[in-house]
Each structure stands twice: as C-alpha cells, then as structure tokens.
Amino acid sequence: MNKASLSNAGHTSRPVVIRRKAKLISAVLFSAALIGSLVTASAPGVAADSDETIAVSLATMLRASRAVISKNQKHINDANIGDKGLSTAVVVAKAKENYKKATGTDVDSIDPASLHGKLIKAQLAAIAKVMDNAQGTINKKGVSLKGFLPAVFARLVAEGFTANVSGQATLKLTAPKSYVRNRSNRPDAWENNVIESMFKSADHPKNKHVAEAANVKGKKAFRVILPEYYGKSCLSCHGGPKGERDITGGKKEGGTLGELGGAISVAIFK
C-alpha cells in the first residue's frame, strides 16, 4: 500500500469517536488493497455541509474511484489488449456512479460554490489527471503487470487532491506502522493513536470512523479517519507467508482476512 505523507504538530488529547445512528453502506466499494463499508455522509444530527460530512464524502469518492481500477485490474494487466476502454471520462463517470450507490447523492448536485463542492471538484480533477497520465501505461500491449494498482492510483489521487486545494485540506492513505512499506506513508501521531488505541480495539465498532478537531503541523484542522480492512483480494500481496515477495516485489505483511490493513485520513483546515 502506498499513501501520501502527513505529520502532526503534537496534539496529545485522546480522540473521541463521534457516535451517531447511521446507515451502513453496502460494501460495494473495494480495492485489491483494502475493503471496508462506510458510514453514510448524512447521519442524523450532522449538518449537510459539516466538516465531518465533507471529509467522509471525500473518502467515499476516493473509494468509489479506486473501486473502478480494482474491478478492471485483470483487464488492465491483459498483455493481449491495447486500448482498455478506460479513458478518463469513463473512469470519472463510473466513479460518480459508485459514489451515488454508496451515498444516494449525485455528486454533481453538490453546490459548486460551497466548500464541499469545491473540494469534490478538486478531487475529480485529481482523478482525471491520474487517468490522463496513465493511459500510455494501461493501454500498452505486450506487458502484463502494469504496476497501475488500486493502491497506487489512490495514492496519486490523494497527492493530486492535496496539491490542488493548496492548504485547504489534505487526503491521505495510511496504515498501522508495521504494515507501511514506504516510510513517507507512516501515520502521524494523531493517526497512529487512533489506529492503535481505537481501530485495533475489540470494543471499536467495525467501519466506524473517528472525527476530532486536532492540529496538523501547527494548523487548526478538523480531522476524520476511516478504517479499512483486508479482503480476499488483498491477501495475494498483503497476506502470508509473511516476508515472502509478492508480485510487485514487496514483502508480504502476513495480514489476515478482515484484519485492519489501513485507513483513509482527511483533514480540513480552519
């Protein structure tokens, strides 16, 4: 798994799970790296465009777009086919469809003048840029393993989004420290505390995100982190035997089905 980097400015208070009655979204969005169902963005008591709603929405769109790459991974790696039919327009359209299935909301109906609308637009632009840049790779004949994995796609989208919004928000994929392959993807202090003390706890409701006002590099922010769990498709790269090389050349982590494998972290700055 690959994720963008983010560091914390020493926030030490214990995170508080914002517990609300919420629908559990069908686990239709999954990737070759991680799966996990979502809590809907519109929970009772949460304003339509609250920071929490926006953060969960951004995570949902990331999962929605990543699912397109996951579903087409075998097709992408088919060395006998040139044009895979996965143009930028096709992937963005399918991501929007997945988002609507997960939330019941048409992403194009979000007010483009609102913060929510602006951030979603920036995320869609990041998805489009990643797909524009990947066309030559995914459409190359004679090559099976393209290296364009769901986790790679998601990392590039997260990095592109963060660059696009220039200090308004950040989007990051992270994981328990022992499962991070690239040190730049390590969880910061706040993320690590949530992962270790909450997500790994038997008492923490599966799929429940954590939200809290917490600083990022000395800047005030509202932070949301969503857990993700290993599915069957993940274990070919992240399962056992631990230490064995997977098809990408990385060492397998020895993860097990349903185990916490990572998280999506979102920060919206005040």
Residue frames relative to the residue before (quaternion, step in Angstrom):
aa qw qx qy qz dx dy dz
M 1.0000 0.0000 0.0000 0.0000 0.00 0.00 0.00
N 0.1513 -0.7815 0.6010 0.0723 3.52 -1.01 0.83
K 0.0086 0.8078 -0.5884 0.0351 3.58 -0.94 0.82
A 0.5178 -0.6135 0.4853 0.3465 3.53 -1.24 0.42
S 0.4774 -0.6965 0.4677 0.2613 3.58 -1.17 0.53
L 0.0334 0.7628 -0.6444 0.0406 3.54 -1.21 0.69
S 0.1324 -0.8062 0.5697 0.0890 3.61 -0.92 0.74
N 0.3899 -0.7297 0.5278 0.1921 3.54 -1.21 0.66
A 0.3851 -0.7463 0.5000 0.2114 3.56 -1.06 0.73
G 0.7610 -0.4483 0.2255 0.4111 3.55 0.78 0.99
H 0.2954 0.7392 -0.5542 0.2433 3.61 1.06 0.54
T 0.1349 -0.8520 0.5048 0.0322 3.58 -0.67 1.05
S 0.5265 0.6362 -0.4371 0.3564 3.62 1.16 -0.24
R 0.5482 -0.6331 0.4406 0.3232 3.55 -1.10 0.75
P 0.4799 -0.6732 0.4726 0.3050 3.62 -0.83 0.92
V 0.2381 -0.7571 0.5921 0.1394 3.54 -1.16 0.61
V 0.3753 -0.7138 0.5402 0.2405 3.56 -0.76 0.99
I 0.2877 -0.7276 0.5919 0.1933 3.54 -0.86 0.93
R 0.1046 -0.8357 0.5390 0.0098 3.56 -0.16 1.30
R 0.1313 0.7742 -0.6066 0.1241 3.54 -0.69 1.06
K 0.5402 -0.5725 0.4879 0.3773 3.54 -1.24 0.42
A 0.1384 0.8013 -0.5658 0.1366 3.58 -0.51 1.12
K 0.5229 -0.6039 0.4996 0.3351 3.51 -1.22 0.51
L 0.3198 -0.6959 0.5968 0.2391 3.54 -1.17 0.55
I 0.3676 -0.7406 0.5239 0.2045 3.53 -0.73 1.08
S 0.5632 -0.5955 0.4502 0.3543 3.58 -1.03 0.75
A 0.4394 -0.7166 0.4798 0.2514 3.52 -0.95 0.88
V 0.1733 0.8037 -0.5427 0.1717 3.53 0.63 1.21
L 0.6752 0.4538 -0.2906 0.5038 3.52 1.24 -0.33
F 0.2267 0.7624 -0.5783 0.1812 3.53 -0.49 1.15
S 0.2164 -0.7696 0.5841 0.1401 3.55 -1.26 0.40
A 0.6488 -0.4989 0.3879 0.4240 3.53 -1.30 0.12
A 0.6748 0.4745 -0.2976 0.4805 3.58 1.21 -0.26
L 0.8197 -0.0616 0.0994 0.5607 3.60 0.83 -0.93
I 0.1034 -0.7618 0.6292 0.1144 3.56 -1.24 0.42
G 0.2177 0.7746 -0.5830 0.1129 3.54 -1.26 0.24
S 0.3864 -0.7036 0.5399 0.2534 3.56 -0.98 0.79
L 0.3943 -0.7365 0.5166 0.1880 3.53 -1.27 0.52
V 0.4023 -0.6030 0.6044 0.3305 3.50 -1.35 0.25
T 0.5193 -0.6678 0.4212 0.3271 3.59 -0.80 0.92
A 0.5732 -0.6310 0.4136 0.3197 3.52 -1.16 0.69
S 0.7404 0.3788 -0.2190 0.5103 3.58 1.16 -0.46
A 0.0708 0.8083 -0.5753 0.1029 3.55 0.30 1.27
P 0.6107 -0.5579 0.3964 0.3984 3.61 -1.09 0.61
G 0.7949 0.2950 -0.2237 0.4806 3.56 -0.95 0.84
V 0.6534 0.4692 -0.3167 0.5026 3.58 1.28 -0.06
A 0.4501 -0.7008 0.4819 0.2722 3.59 -0.68 1.08
A 0.6619 -0.5558 0.3380 0.3724 3.56 -1.13 0.74
D 0.8056 0.1824 -0.0862 0.5571 3.57 0.97 -0.81
S 0.2124 0.7722 -0.5637 0.2021 3.59 0.94 0.81
D 0.6477 -0.5107 0.3824 0.4165 3.57 -1.21 0.37
E 0.6338 0.5348 -0.3334 0.4484 3.57 1.03 -0.74
T 0.6434 0.5224 -0.3102 0.4658 3.55 0.97 -0.89
I 0.6652 0.5074 -0.3003 0.4581 3.57 0.91 -0.95
A 0.6633 0.5173 -0.3074 0.4449 3.58 0.90 -0.93
V 0.6665 0.4846 -0.3017 0.4795 3.59 0.93 -0.89
S 0.6134 0.5541 -0.3331 0.4536 3.57 1.09 -0.75
L 0.6598 0.5006 -0.3054 0.4699 3.59 0.93 -0.87
A 0.6470 0.5024 -0.3181 0.4773 3.59 0.99 -0.79
T 0.6305 0.5377 -0.3237 0.4566 3.58 1.05 -0.78
M 0.6646 0.4922 -0.3050 0.4723 3.57 0.94 -0.85
L 0.6136 0.5329 -0.3552 0.4619 3.59 1.03 -0.70
R 0.6716 0.4845 -0.2913 0.4789 3.57 0.92 -0.90
A 0.6393 0.5504 -0.3191 0.4319 3.57 1.00 -0.87
S 0.6989 0.4455 -0.2669 0.4918 3.57 0.96 -0.84
R 0.6268 0.5384 -0.3336 0.4538 3.58 1.02 -0.77
A 0.6138 0.5688 -0.3397 0.4294 3.58 1.08 -0.74
V 0.5982 0.5607 -0.3607 0.4446 3.60 1.11 -0.63
I 0.6720 0.4809 -0.2895 0.4830 3.58 0.95 -0.89
S 0.6366 0.5367 -0.3254 0.4481 3.57 1.00 -0.83
K 0.6746 0.5089 -0.2906 0.4489 3.56 0.87 -0.98
N 0.7611 0.3627 -0.1800 0.5068 3.58 1.10 -0.71
Q 0.3165 0.7942 -0.4818 0.1922 3.61 1.24 0.21
K 0.6614 0.4941 -0.3109 0.4710 3.60 0.89 -0.88
H 0.6414 0.5259 -0.3075 0.4664 3.56 1.03 -0.83
I 0.6383 0.5337 -0.3157 0.4561 3.59 0.97 -0.89
N 0.7498 0.4089 -0.2074 0.4771 3.57 0.98 -0.89
D 0.4443 0.6712 -0.4728 0.3585 3.61 1.23 0.25
A 0.3208 -0.7942 0.4934 0.1512 3.56 -0.41 1.29
N 0.6509 0.5491 -0.3128 0.4207 3.59 1.21 -0.38
I 0.6997 0.4301 -0.2539 0.5109 3.56 1.28 -0.23
G 0.3501 -0.7228 0.5559 0.2145 3.54 -1.01 0.84
D 0.8128 0.1789 -0.0850 0.5479 3.57 -0.10 -1.27
K 0.2558 -0.8077 0.5191 0.1123 3.56 -0.55 1.19
G 0.4580 -0.7002 0.4446 0.3199 3.59 1.22 -0.14
L 0.5539 0.5909 -0.3934 0.4352 3.55 1.24 0.40
S 0.0337 0.8165 -0.5715 0.0751 3.53 0.61 1.14
T 0.6916 -0.4561 0.3525 0.4351 3.54 -1.29 0.24
A 0.6651 0.5168 -0.3033 0.4456 3.58 0.88 -0.94
V 0.6488 0.5238 -0.3124 0.4551 3.58 0.99 -0.85
V 0.6871 0.4859 -0.2847 0.4591 3.59 0.84 -0.99
V 0.6507 0.5043 -0.3209 0.4683 3.60 0.93 -0.84
A 0.6520 0.5179 -0.3145 0.4559 3.60 0.95 -0.86
K 0.6785 0.4776 -0.2920 0.4757 3.58 0.93 -0.88
A 0.6105 0.5402 -0.3490 0.4622 3.60 1.08 -0.67
K 0.6455 0.5138 -0.3113 0.4717 3.57 1.01 -0.81
E 0.6261 0.5292 -0.3313 0.4671 3.58 1.05 -0.76
N 0.6626 0.5035 -0.2998 0.4665 3.58 0.93 -0.91
Y 0.6253 0.5405 -0.3267 0.4584 3.56 1.03 -0.83
K 0.6698 0.4982 -0.2994 0.4620 3.58 0.92 -0.90
K 0.6264 0.5291 -0.3340 0.4648 3.60 1.03 -0.76
A 0.7009 0.4856 -0.2631 0.4513 3.57 1.01 -0.84
T 0.8106 0.2940 -0.1144 0.4934 3.57 0.99 -0.82
G 0.4005 -0.7032 0.4868 0.3288 3.57 1.16 -0.56
T 0.6548 0.4970 -0.2932 0.4882 3.57 1.32 0.09
D 0.3839 -0.6766 0.5794 0.2431 3.54 -1.05 0.84
V 0.4398 -0.7287 0.4515 0.2677 3.58 -0.53 1.14
D 0.6414 0.5374 -0.3252 0.4406 3.59 1.11 -0.60
S 0.6092 0.5552 -0.3549 0.4412 3.59 1.27 -0.18
I 0.5037 0.6403 -0.4299 0.3892 3.60 1.26 -0.16
D 0.5483 -0.6434 0.4268 0.3213 3.57 -0.83 1.02
P 0.3617 -0.7707 0.4803 0.2109 3.63 -0.45 1.16
A 0.6484 0.5178 -0.3218 0.4560 3.60 1.21 -0.38
S 0.5898 0.5786 -0.3633 0.4305 3.59 1.27 -0.28
L 0.6487 -0.4912 0.3901 0.4310 3.57 -1.25 0.26
H 0.6144 0.5545 -0.3341 0.4510 3.55 1.01 -0.83
G 0.6891 0.4919 -0.2749 0.4556 3.55 0.84 -1.01
K 0.6610 0.5125 -0.3054 0.4551 3.56 0.96 -0.86
L 0.6853 0.4817 -0.2943 0.4601 3.58 0.94 -0.85
I 0.6293 0.5160 -0.3335 0.4760 3.58 1.03 -0.74
K 0.6286 0.5322 -0.3298 0.4614 3.58 1.00 -0.81
A 0.6520 0.5094 -0.3065 0.4706 3.58 0.99 -0.84
Q 0.6498 0.5109 -0.3146 0.4667 3.57 1.06 -0.74
L 0.6456 0.5065 -0.3179 0.4750 3.58 0.97 -0.80
A 0.6219 0.5297 -0.3351 0.4695 3.57 1.09 -0.70
A 0.6398 0.5177 -0.3203 0.4691 3.58 1.05 -0.77
I 0.6272 0.5252 -0.3272 0.4730 3.59 1.02 -0.82
A 0.6609 0.5182 -0.3035 0.4501 3.56 0.92 -0.93
K 0.6661 0.5065 -0.3076 0.4529 3.58 0.93 -0.87
V 0.6322 0.5250 -0.3325 0.4629 3.58 0.98 -0.83
M 0.6920 0.4694 -0.2831 0.4697 3.58 0.90 -0.87
D 0.5906 0.5502 -0.3672 0.4622 3.60 1.06 -0.66
N 0.7142 0.4707 -0.2498 0.4538 3.56 0.85 -1.01
A 0.7012 0.4967 -0.2636 0.4383 3.58 1.16 -0.61
Q 0.4448 0.7335 -0.4464 0.2548 3.60 1.19 -0.30
G 0.6649 0.5139 -0.3103 0.4446 3.58 0.90 -0.87
T 0.6641 0.5080 -0.2914 0.4647 3.56 1.06 -0.77
I 0.7493 0.4214 -0.2492 0.4459 3.58 0.65 -1.05
N 0.7124 0.4415 -0.2601 0.4795 3.61 1.16 -0.47
K 0.4681 0.6943 -0.4354 0.3305 3.59 1.27 0.10
K 0.3197 -0.7498 0.5524 0.1746 3.58 -0.75 1.07
G 0.7643 0.3947 -0.2741 0.4300 3.54 -1.25 0.46
V 0.6977 0.3794 -0.2592 0.5496 3.58 1.29 0.00
S 0.2965 -0.7806 0.5240 0.1678 3.57 -0.71 1.05
L 0.7853 0.2461 -0.1485 0.5483 3.60 0.42 -1.16
K 0.2060 -0.8259 0.5186 0.0804 3.55 -0.29 1.30
G 0.4119 -0.7087 0.4768 0.3175 3.58 1.16 -0.50
F 0.5608 0.5709 -0.3949 0.4512 3.57 1.31 0.08
L 0.0460 0.8364 -0.5355 0.1077 3.53 0.38 1.34
P 0.6676 -0.4992 0.3578 0.4208 3.61 -1.18 0.38
A 0.6634 0.5057 -0.3091 0.4567 3.58 0.98 -0.83
V 0.6323 0.5147 -0.3256 0.4788 3.57 1.07 -0.74
F 0.6317 0.5331 -0.3183 0.4641 3.56 0.96 -0.91
A 0.6889 0.4921 -0.2865 0.4486 3.59 0.82 -1.02
R 0.6336 0.5278 -0.3330 0.4572 3.60 1.01 -0.78
L 0.6720 0.4986 -0.2944 0.4616 3.56 0.92 -0.93
V 0.6379 0.5127 -0.3264 0.4729 3.58 1.03 -0.76
A 0.6522 0.5186 -0.3137 0.4553 3.59 0.93 -0.89
E 0.6641 0.4939 -0.3000 0.4744 3.57 0.95 -0.87
G 0.6630 0.5103 -0.3029 0.4563 3.57 0.97 -0.86
F 0.6340 0.5271 -0.3221 0.4653 3.56 1.00 -0.84
T 0.6660 0.5127 -0.3042 0.4485 3.58 0.83 -0.99
A 0.6561 0.4920 -0.3047 0.4844 3.57 1.04 -0.78
N 0.6516 0.5500 -0.3133 0.4181 3.58 0.97 -0.84
V 0.7544 0.4052 -0.2181 0.4681 3.58 0.94 -0.85
S 0.2397 -0.8539 0.4504 0.1027 3.57 1.34 0.05
G 0.8480 -0.2018 0.0730 0.4846 3.56 0.33 1.27
Q 0.5645 0.5952 -0.4001 0.4086 3.61 1.22 -0.04
A 0.7947 -0.0757 0.0967 0.5945 3.56 1.07 -0.74
T 0.1799 -0.7487 0.6193 0.1534 3.55 -1.33 0.18
L 0.1399 -0.7537 0.6382 0.0717 3.53 -1.24 0.60
K 0.0569 0.8279 -0.5458 0.1162 3.56 -0.71 1.06
L 0.2249 -0.7145 0.6381 0.1779 3.53 -1.23 0.57
T 0.0318 0.7983 -0.5989 0.0555 3.56 -0.85 0.94
A 0.1856 -0.7799 0.5907 0.0921 3.60 -1.28 -0.08
P 0.6627 -0.4249 0.3827 0.4836 3.59 -1.24 0.05
K 0.6232 -0.5968 0.3480 0.3665 3.58 -0.94 0.87
S 0.6753 0.5124 -0.3076 0.4323 3.59 0.95 -0.81
Y 0.7107 0.4343 -0.2531 0.4922 3.58 1.26 -0.31
V 0.5259 0.6314 -0.4169 0.3886 3.58 1.23 0.05
R 0.2844 -0.7846 0.5313 0.1461 3.58 -0.72 1.06
N 0.7527 0.2696 -0.1520 0.5811 3.57 1.11 -0.66
R 0.4757 -0.7158 0.4294 0.2773 3.58 -0.56 1.13
S 0.6123 0.5648 -0.3577 0.4220 3.59 1.08 -0.60
N 0.6695 0.4972 -0.2906 0.4691 3.57 1.26 -0.32
R 0.3910 0.7489 -0.4665 0.2619 3.57 1.26 0.02
P 0.5251 -0.6235 0.4671 0.3426 3.59 -1.08 0.65
D 0.4265 -0.6602 0.5373 0.3059 3.58 -1.10 0.61
A 0.7694 -0.3846 0.2331 0.4537 3.58 -1.30 0.05
W 0.6733 0.4939 -0.3029 0.4592 3.59 0.90 -0.89
E 0.6682 0.4981 -0.2954 0.4671 3.57 0.89 -0.96
N 0.6631 0.5164 -0.3088 0.4452 3.56 0.91 -0.91
N 0.6326 0.5369 -0.3280 0.4517 3.57 1.02 -0.80
V 0.6565 0.4957 -0.3082 0.4778 3.58 0.97 -0.86
I 0.6618 0.5231 -0.3066 0.4408 3.58 0.87 -0.97
E 0.7560 0.4198 -0.2179 0.4525 3.55 0.75 -1.08
S 0.7818 0.3629 -0.1942 0.4684 3.60 0.85 -0.90
M 0.7725 0.3281 -0.1788 0.5134 3.59 1.17 -0.44
F 0.7347 0.4263 -0.2631 0.4574 3.59 0.55 -1.10
K 0.7081 0.4442 -0.2636 0.4815 3.60 1.06 -0.69
S 0.5370 0.6346 -0.3976 0.3883 3.57 1.27 -0.18
A 0.5076 -0.6537 0.4728 0.3027 3.57 -1.01 0.84
D 0.6505 0.5314 -0.3086 0.4464 3.59 1.21 -0.46
H 0.5927 0.5844 -0.3779 0.4055 3.61 1.20 -0.32
P 0.4584 -0.6898 0.4799 0.2895 3.62 -0.75 0.99
K 0.4860 -0.6767 0.4666 0.2971 3.56 -0.80 0.99
N 0.8212 0.2165 -0.2221 0.4790 3.53 -1.08 0.95
K 0.5217 0.6472 -0.4205 0.3634 3.62 1.21 -0.14
H 0.3040 -0.7579 0.5478 0.1818 3.56 -0.75 1.02
V 0.3232 -0.7135 0.5898 0.1965 3.54 -1.32 0.34
A 0.0445 -0.8059 0.5901 -0.0178 3.58 -0.91 0.93
E 0.1607 0.7883 -0.5742 0.1518 3.56 -0.97 0.88
A 0.4510 -0.6131 0.5617 0.3243 3.54 -1.24 0.48
A 0.2082 0.7720 -0.5670 0.1979 3.58 -0.63 1.13
N 0.5210 -0.6663 0.4442 0.2955 3.56 -1.02 0.80
V 0.1156 -0.7294 0.6681 0.0915 3.52 -1.33 0.54
K 0.8274 -0.1166 0.0283 0.5486 3.56 -0.51 1.19
G 0.7426 -0.4315 0.2211 0.4621 3.55 0.92 0.91
K 0.6327 0.5164 -0.3312 0.4726 3.59 1.27 -0.04
K 0.4851 -0.6597 0.4892 0.3003 3.55 -0.99 0.84
A 0.0905 0.7988 -0.5856 0.1041 3.54 -0.91 0.93
F 0.3209 -0.6638 0.6225 0.2625 3.51 -1.35 0.25
R 0.1219 -0.8365 0.5342 0.0077 3.55 -0.60 1.17
V 0.0457 -0.7688 0.6379 0.0045 3.53 -1.09 0.82
I 0.0190 -0.7901 0.6127 -0.0040 3.57 -0.94 0.87
L 0.1675 -0.7992 0.5762 0.0357 3.55 -0.87 1.07
P 0.3858 -0.7366 0.5028 0.2362 3.63 -0.80 0.94
E 0.1021 -0.7615 0.6347 0.0833 3.55 -1.26 0.49
Y 0.2404 -0.8057 0.5368 0.0696 3.54 -1.04 0.83
Y 0.5674 -0.6103 0.4386 0.3364 3.55 -1.16 0.65
G 0.1531 -0.7547 0.6326 0.0831 3.55 -1.02 0.94
K 0.7521 -0.3950 0.2648 0.4563 3.59 -1.28 0.08
S 0.6862 0.5033 -0.2934 0.4357 3.56 0.92 -0.91
C 0.5994 0.5911 -0.3517 0.4094 3.57 1.21 -0.47
L 0.6714 0.5905 -0.2968 0.3354 3.49 0.99 -0.94
S 0.5207 0.6223 -0.4337 0.3919 3.61 1.18 -0.26
C 0.7526 0.3203 -0.1899 0.5431 3.58 1.16 -0.56
H 0.8043 0.3137 -0.1288 0.4880 3.57 1.01 -0.81
G 0.5611 0.6179 -0.3823 0.3965 3.58 1.28 0.05
G 0.6861 -0.4638 0.3509 0.4371 3.55 -1.03 -0.79
P 0.5438 -0.0899 -0.8094 -0.2027 1.39 -2.44 0.34
K 0.5879 -0.6080 0.4079 0.3440 3.56 -1.00 0.85
G 0.7858 0.3086 -0.2419 0.4783 3.56 -0.90 0.93
E 0.5470 0.5977 -0.4027 0.4259 3.57 1.22 -0.33
R 0.4902 -0.6636 0.4776 0.3021 3.59 -1.09 0.67
D 0.3006 -0.7344 0.5756 0.1973 3.56 -0.98 0.84
I 0.7505 -0.4186 0.2595 0.4405 3.59 -1.28 -0.01
T 0.6615 0.4895 -0.3122 0.4748 3.59 1.20 -0.37
G 0.5718 -0.5902 0.3823 0.4226 3.58 1.28 -0.25
G 0.5615 0.6000 -0.3897 0.4157 3.57 1.26 -0.15
K 0.5090 -0.6434 0.4759 0.3171 3.56 -1.24 0.41
K 0.4748 -0.6793 0.4871 0.2756 3.54 -0.90 0.97
E 0.4346 -0.7350 0.4708 0.2219 3.54 -1.01 0.87
G 0.4445 -0.6895 0.4641 0.3341 3.59 1.20 -0.37
G 0.3016 0.7825 -0.4926 0.2328 3.57 1.19 0.53
T 0.2919 -0.7584 0.5609 0.1583 3.55 -1.24 0.48
L 0.6744 -0.5127 0.3535 0.3966 3.56 -1.23 0.52
G 0.8272 0.2094 -0.1730 0.4919 3.57 -0.85 1.02
E 0.5160 0.6475 -0.4131 0.3791 3.56 1.26 -0.09
L 0.5670 -0.5670 0.4641 0.3764 3.56 -1.16 0.57
G 0.0650 -0.8360 0.5448 0.0011 3.57 -0.62 1.11
G 0.8102 -0.0796 0.0766 0.5756 3.58 1.16 -0.40
A 0.2199 -0.7595 0.5941 0.1478 3.53 -1.32 -0.27
I 0.2961 -0.6961 0.6167 0.2177 3.53 -1.30 0.43
S 0.1125 -0.8121 0.5725 0.0065 3.55 -0.72 1.13
V 0.0525 -0.7973 0.6010 -0.0188 3.56 -0.85 1.05
A 0.0510 -0.7759 0.6282 0.0280 3.56 -1.03 0.82
I 0.0973 -0.7662 0.6334 0.0478 3.56 -0.95 0.92
F 0.3164 -0.8045 0.4782 0.1549 3.56 -0.50 1.21
K 0.4426 -0.7135 0.4942 0.2254 3.52 -1.10 0.81
